[in-house]
Amino acid sequence: MLDMNEEDGRSKESILHPTWTSRHEASVANAQKELGINTLENFPTARMCEALMGKLPFMNDIWVSQVMLRHCLTQIWSEYGVHLGERRCRASVSQMASDLTENTRPAIRPDENAHWHNWFSGPRLRWEMIGMVFTFAGFASKHFQEWDSFFHLPELQGMNRTTAADKMRACASACIQLCTDSETNDLLVVLMRNVSRLQSMLVSDESDKIRTESGMVVSSAITAGLHRLPIYKEITPSTQYRTGLSASLYCLDKCDSLFTGRPPMFTHHYCTYQLPLDLSEEETFSGPGIFAEAKSKLDSNGWNTSGKIYPITWVRALTLQSPIREGILELSLGVNTQFTKAQIDNLTTRLSEMHASYPPHLHYHHPKPGQQMQNSRQPREFYIVTRIHLDILNCRFLLQRLAVSRSFATGQELFDIALEIMTVVLSLWLNRDQLQNWNFAFDWIVVCYGIPSAGVISLELLNSINPTLAAQRKEKDKTKFSRSSVIQTLTMFVAFLSWIRPTDGNVALCWRLKRVMQRIVDSVLDTPSLFPSESGVGNDEVVTDASGGVDGREEVVGGEEWSDIGDAPLLSVQSDDLNWLNTVDWTRGDWLDVNLPNLM
């Protein structure tokens, strides 16, 4: 007997009938064509592209290839400018959509003997590249300031940084759908990753949707073979490009895991990566002669000897950190994992040795008193070196947090590192005028580095006015710090949080922390010091039991001890504020949940 469909009485055989299959395929093809036409109708206009290209030099990301984008946009406007011009309509872009669909079906097979741009453009212009242009337009839209004249262009119809970027994201997502019939390739992985990153800039990095999209990117990367590249006998432009993508994927995976406290998807058990050479894109893609000459000038470790910082330089620096980051994750997130002080010390030593191996121009130097940006550095270099330094400090911070959690160390070094991170984070904000082209990332810097550090510092500050801890503390567990200096630092951090714009993706998390931090600072300022000067640390320097503020925080934030202060203004700090600060350590809870009560 035939298996009948209950809704319309048709049999499964009828669904598999050649006539039905043909109609279905035609329907899908028509839907894809309509999607392609609608997508191209929203392609940035010529004057939009001209304005957007002004932001391209400030994108220090190998996933946004400046050379590829320049070449691709030049070709698009030279070959299809008449279709995408002022008289753009459905009919004018229809042929372009058909050409792109036809070009996207074959697999990409890079030919080292052909010009590099023929891998993906020229007669082979594909939907993946159109999608990459859309994501670039989205990134560039976020780079603009809200008041920029770019948003006054009539074709933007009153959009702002967020709505313009979101429109570009939707079009890029459509390009992914238009690649469903093609083989998974490197360019598709790049497109998927850029769409996911653009989404995170729009809806906040704590969104579960970002985690889902990241998983799809990893799955596609594995399908494309980027998780385990062969050992190349010769470095060519195509192998250099693939090596950079592979190494960056491995780094980004650890970065996401350290941020969310969730297991990494790439591990050394199943993946390998290689360090790309420290070459600029222009050196890589300007022909075999220039490429060979640039390679010959590298040092024995593959670093450039000119002291320049390229996007790939940043990737190399982070790739060297990846084994330490993975070690931290294994100790922190492993099931029933027991670790020793020696394991933490080993990771700490490896981190120091790795940092020392960096070339001199990648080392961070603290500005002198009264000096803001390091005079010898351009804004771009200052920004990248500062970000690399923050990642080093973050590894040290997490290692110390592990040590304190097992009572292998007191909280002094953890507190000192947290304070140093805060100082470096604030240095970016103090130089915000010179770093306007990188302001778009400030909300990420706050939530990735600032919030965990602020949690440690704030809890120690609160402990300093807790009489119960003052009586119970042991001499060896005392954390020393200048209360006035810490309050000034936190006050500046509150100002930084207030500066975060409504169009920044992580604004909800930043503004929530601002309210918590402000209540804490106000409470401490309104509470008299409980520590006499005979402690030997000066009138404005205090000591507090670090264990109460890190591993033993339940004593501080979960019990009745706070009621001992009686009518002190500390009661203005709500219990939910303290509970949230208690879980800023992601090994203890989901601090990214912005929906806790009484904190909005």
Buried (B, 14 or more C-beta within 10 A) or exposed (E): EEEEEEEEEEEEEBEEEEEEEEEEEEEEEEEBBEBBBBBBBBBBBEEBBEBBBEBBEBBBBBBBBBBBBEBBBEBBBEBBEEBBEEEBEEEBBBEBBEBBBEBBEEEBEBEEEEEBBEBBBBEBBBBBBBBBBBBBBBBBBBBBBEEEEBBEBEEBEEBBBBBBBBBBBBBBBBBBBBBEEBEBBBBBBBBBBBBBBBBBBBBBBBBEEBBEBBEBBBBBBBBBBBBEBEEEEEBBBBBBBBBBBBBBBBBBBBBBBBBBBBEBBBBBEEBEBBBBBBBBBEBBBBEEEBBEEBBEEBEEEBBBEEEEBBBBBBBBBBBBBBBBBBBBBBBBBEEEEEBEEEBBEEBBEBBEEBBEEBBEBBEBEEBEEEEEBBEEBEBBBBBBBBBBBBBBBBBBBBBBBBBBBBEBBBBBBBBBBBBBBBBBBBBBBBBEEBBBBBBBBBBBBBBBBBBBBBBBBBBBBBBBBBEBBBEBBEEEBBBBBBBEEBBEBBBBBBEBBEBBBEBBBBBBBBBBBBBBBBBBBBBBEEBEEBBEEEBEBEEBBBBBBBBBBBBBBEBBBEEEBBEEBEEBBBBEBBEEBBBBBBBBBBEBBEBBEBEBEEBE
